[in-house]
Amino acid sequence: MSFTYLLILALIQGITEFLPISSSGHLILLPNLTGAEDQGQVIDVAVHVGTLFAVMLYFRTDMRDAFGGIPRLLRGKIDTPGARLAFLLGVATVPVILAGLFLKVTGLNDMLRSIEVIGWTMLGFGLVLYWADKIGAEDKVTQDWSLRDAVILGLWQAIALIPGTSRSGITITGARQLGYARQDAARIAMLMSVPTIMASGTLLGLEVAGTADAQAARDGAIAALFAFIAALGALVVMMRLLRSVSFAPYVIYRVILGALLLGIAYS
């Protein structure tokens, strides 16, 4: 795989992983629209690792609290902010793991990887994000995150397994609908990505373990590095913009891209 193509893949994954525009949808579209060879699971694992480190670095204080709270959580105690955060992140991750296993066992995950599906989800869930952002109150902050809200957002997140939905986009949608302020909705969505990316990365990693040669390992390291840089930059820009800008620009992008994809699919 050429360096240029690796760079393009890494930048697409890094930029789109945390913006509400669907990273998986873009990664599926790239080979479909360009005719290039699918990047394969080794690169998928690598770019996910890169974005994982980016979000953990950006939210390092929250991550330190959550990881620090795991020992208390394992002893059945949820009496510190860190243990509470770790517990809620765990609860919110269960639905997407169960849904992911179901799709994999049934083979539905492969059937959903089409331009038609991505077009409809890109367009439809973009409009749902716009609706939730418009009607959602802004009276909740991250510290208000409850067990009920973790379960609800976990179910929203499971929908993101449909390509083109956007994991960050659908969880932000759910959080805005629940009344979280824009920055807090994005913060919760980003924190929820950590155990989700860990779970999916581990699953993919087990599948490719022992099959990657030296060349694949080199390509993966390059992809991970550039995905990390791109994801960190995207996070910084988005979180700053949310102080003064709504999610409308992302919605417009999704609607335009979705309409174009549907035009291609049905032409």
C-alpha positions in Angstrom: 0.0 0.0 0.0 1.5 3.4 -1.0 2.4 6.0 1.5 -0.1 8.5 -0.1 -3.0 6.1 0.2 -2.1 5.3 3.9 -1.9 9.0 4.6 -5.4 9.6 3.0 -6.9 6.7 5.0 -5.3 7.9 8.3 -6.5 11.5 7.8 -10.0 10.4 6.9 -10.2 8.2 10.0 -8.6 10.7 12.3 -10.8 13.7 11.1 -14.1 11.8 10.9 -13.9 9.6 14.0 -14.9 12.3 16.4 -16.8 14.7 14.1 -20.5 13.7 13.7 -20.0 12.7 10.0 -19.2 8.9 10.3 -15.6 7.6 10.0 -16.7 4.1 9.0 -18.9 5.4 6.3 -16.0 7.4 4.8 -13.6 4.5 5.0 -16.1 2.2 3.3 -16.8 4.8 0.6 -13.1 5.4 -0.3 -12.4 2.1 -2.0 -16.0 1.9 -3.4 -15.8 5.3 -5.1 -12.1 5.1 -6.1 -11.9 1.5 -7.1 -8.9 1.1 -4.8 -8.3 -2.1 -2.8 -9.9 -2.3 0.6 -7.4 -1.3 3.3 -7.9 -4.5 5.3 -8.3 -5.1 9.0 -4.6 -4.4 10.0 -5.0 -0.8 8.9 -8.5 -0.6 10.5 -6.9 -1.7 13.8 -4.1 0.8 13.4 -6.2 3.9 12.7 -8.5 3.0 15.6 -5.5 2.8 17.9 -4.4 6.2 16.7 -7.7 7.8 17.3 -8.0 6.1 20.7 -4.8 7.7 21.9 -5.9 11.0 20.6 -9.2 11.1 22.6 -7.4 9.8 25.7 -4.8 12.5 25.5 -7.4 15.3 24.9 -9.6 14.1 27.8 -6.6 13.0 29.9 -8.1 14.3 33.2 -11.3 12.3 32.7 -9.4 9.3 31.6 -7.1 9.4 34.7 -10.2 9.6 36.9 -12.0 6.8 35.1 -9.0 4.4 35.1 -8.2 5.4 38.7 -11.8 4.5 39.7 -11.7 1.0 38.2 -10.1 -0.7 41.3 -12.8 0.7 43.5 -15.5 -0.3 41.0 -14.1 -3.9 41.0 -14.6 -3.9 44.7 -18.2 -3.0 44.2 -17.8 0.6 45.3 -19.1 3.6 43.3 -18.3 6.2 45.8 -15.8 8.4 43.9 -16.3 10.5 40.7 -13.7 8.3 39.0 -15.5 5.0 39.9 -18.8 6.5 38.9 -17.5 7.6 35.5 -15.9 4.2 34.9 -19.2 2.5 35.9 -21.3 4.7 33.6 -18.9 4.2 30.7 -19.1 0.5 31.2 -22.9 0.5 31.2 -23.0 2.7 28.1 -20.7 0.3 26.2 -22.7 -2.9 26.8 -25.4 -2.3 24.1 -23.0 -1.6 21.3 -21.0 -4.8 22.2 -24.1 -7.0 22.2 -25.4 -5.4 19.0 -21.9 -5.8 17.4 -21.8 -9.5 18.2 -25.3 -10.0 16.8 -24.4 -8.3 13.5 -21.2 -10.3 13.2 -22.8 -13.6 14.0 -25.7 -13.0 11.6 -23.5 -11.6 8.8 -25.6 -8.4 8.7 -22.5 -6.2 9.2 -21.3 -7.1 5.7 -24.7 -6.6 4.1 -24.9 -3.1 5.5 -21.6 -1.9 3.9 -23.2 -0.3 0.8 -23.3 3.1 -0.7 -27.1 3.0 -0.6 -27.2 2.3 3.2 -24.5 5.0 3.9 -26.4 7.5 1.8 -29.6 7.0 3.7 -28.0 7.0 7.1 -25.8 10.0 6.3 -28.8 12.0 5.3 -31.4 10.7 7.8 -29.3 10.8 10.9 -27.9 14.2 9.9 -31.5 15.5 10.0 -32.1 13.8 13.3 -29.0 15.5 14.7 -30.4 18.9 13.5 -33.7 18.1 15.2 -32.2 17.1 18.5 -29.9 20.1 18.5 -32.8 22.5 17.9 -35.3 21.0 20.4 -32.8 19.9 23.1 -32.5 22.0 26.2 -29.1 23.0 27.6 -29.7 22.5 31.3 -27.5 19.4 31.9 -23.7 19.2 32.2 -21.4 16.2 32.2 -21.6 15.9 36.0 -25.3 15.2 35.7 -24.7 12.0 33.7 -26.9 9.3 35.4 -27.4 5.6 35.1 -30.6 6.2 33.1 -28.9 8.5 30.7 -25.9 6.0 30.3 -28.4 3.3 29.3 -30.2 5.5 26.9 -27.0 6.8 25.3 -25.7 3.3 25.1 -28.7 2.3 23.0 -28.2 5.3 20.8 -24.6 4.3 20.3 -25.5 0.8 19.2 -27.3 2.4 16.2 -23.9 3.6 15.0 -23.0 0.1 13.9 -25.0 0.9 10.8 -22.4 2.4 8.4 -22.8 6.1 7.8 -24.6 6.8 11.1 -21.6 8.1 13.0 -20.9 7.0 16.5 -20.1 10.4 17.8 -23.0 11.9 15.8 -25.6 9.6 17.2 -24.4 9.8 20.8 -24.3 13.6 20.6 -27.8 13.5 19.1 -29.0 11.4 22.1 -27.3 13.6 24.6 -28.8 16.8 23.1 -32.2 15.2 23.1 -31.7 14.5 26.8 -30.9 18.1 27.5 -27.1 18.2 27.7 -25.4 21.4 26.5 -23.5 21.1 23.2 -20.0 20.9 24.7 -21.1 18.5 27.4 -22.9 16.3 24.9 -19.8 16.2 22.8 -17.6 15.5 25.8 -19.8 12.5 26.9 -19.8 11.2 23.4 -16.0 11.3 23.2 -15.6 9.7 26.5 -18.0 6.9 25.5 -15.8 6.3 22.4 -12.8 5.1 24.6 -14.2 1.7 25.8 -16.1 1.3 22.4 -12.9 1.8 20.4 -11.0 -0.5 22.8 -13.6 -3.2 22.4 -13.8 -3.0 18.6 -10.0 -2.7 18.3 -9.5 -5.7 20.5 -11.9 -7.8 18.5 -10.2 -6.8 15.2 -6.8 -7.3 16.7 -7.6 -10.8 17.7 -8.8 -11.6 14.2 -5.6 -10.4 12.6 -3.2 -11.6 15.3 -0.4 -13.6 13.8 -1.3 -12.7 10.2 0.4 -9.3 9.9 3.9 -9.4 8.4 6.6 -6.7 8.7 5.3 -4.6 5.9 1.8 -4.6 7.3 3.2 -3.7 10.7 5.1 -0.8 9.2 2.0 0.4 7.3 -0.1 0.1 10.4 2.4 2.2 12.5 2.3 5.0 9.8 -1.5 4.9 9.7 -1.8 5.0 13.5 0.6 8.0 13.8 -1.2 10.1 11.2 -4.7 9.1 12.5 -3.6 10.2 16.0 -2.5 13.6 14.7 -5.6 14.2 12.6 -8.0 13.0 15.4 -6.3 15.3 18.0 -6.6 18.2 15.6 -10.2 17.5 14.8 -11.1 17.2 18.5 -9.4 20.6 19.4 -11.2 22.4 16.5 -14.6 20.9 17.2 -14.6 21.4 20.9 -13.6 25.1 20.5 -16.1 25.7 17.7 -18.9 24.4 19.9 -18.5 27.4 22.2 -20.1 29.5 19.5 -21.3 27.3 16.6 -24.1 24.7 16.5 -23.9 21.3 14.7 -25.5 22.9 11.6 -22.3 22.8 9.5 -22.0 19.0 10.1 -25.7 18.5 9.3 -25.3 20.4 6.0 -22.3 18.3 5.0 -24.1 15.1 5.9 -27.2 16.1 3.9 -25.2 17.0 0.8 -23.1 13.9 0.9 -26.0 11.7 1.6 -28.0 13.1 -1.3 -25.0 12.7 -3.6 -24.5 9.0 -2.5 -28.2 8.2 -3.0 -28.0 9.8 -6.5 -25.0 7.5 -7.3 -26.7 4.5 -5.7 -30.0 4.8 -7.7 -28.5 6.1 -11.0 
